[in-house]
């Protein structure tokens, strides 16, 4: 069982920044696909992609709503994936989940939550205006 633990959420004012961290119980984060998700706006039981990074090549993908504001990255030595969130908006409020794809394909970063194998419990981000 691969453990995935998020941290770094909290309360921040609009325009502020947060950095979410996701600790993975493995030493191969450079080879995994990694992603951040949040509840879908119209179906809270579902999850919508925020940002992902592929293992092979490290290609990234961002939801249109966060491009230019959020950055996904990884630290192989710390077995951690990060989501740097800048210029936060109220619409970014929600629970952010980290996910791991253990056998990513070469090419673009994954976008579909279906391909991710392990999920964390989430960390709450609240943006006040």
Secondary structure as UniProt FT lines:
FT   STRAND          4..7
FT   STRAND          10..13
FT   TURN            14..15
FT   STRAND          18..24
FT   TURN            29..31
FT   STRAND          33..39
FT   TURN            44..45
FT   STRAND          47..53
FT   TURN            57..58
FT   STRAND          60..62
FT   HELIX           64..66
FT   TURN            67..69
FT   STRAND          70..75
FT   TURN            76..79
FT   STRAND          80..85
FT   HELIX           90..92
FT   STRAND          94..101
FT   HELIX           113..115
FT   STRAND          118..119
FT   STRAND          123..128
//
